[in-house]
């Protein structure tokens, strides 16, 4: 989607007085494609690594402990702010 957006932006003109040449337009579209692909690859790789770390034995133990602490903290906050007590 990002590449289509930048291609439409370049091909439609940028609204400036200097009109880019076709090679400049093509290089911009290629650069936008490379930047978008790089960003998507970074997100996919970091997500896969994080997923692998969290699904291991230690990762599941740490997530269970952290979620338990969050639930306890929220319960304490709810009880302490309750007007019934």
Protein Blocks (a to p, Z undefined) as FASTA:
>chain_A
ZZmmmmmmmmnogoiabdcdfklmmmmmmmmmmmmmmmmmmmmmmmmmmmmmmmmmklmm
mmmmmmmmmmmmmmmmmmmmpckZZ
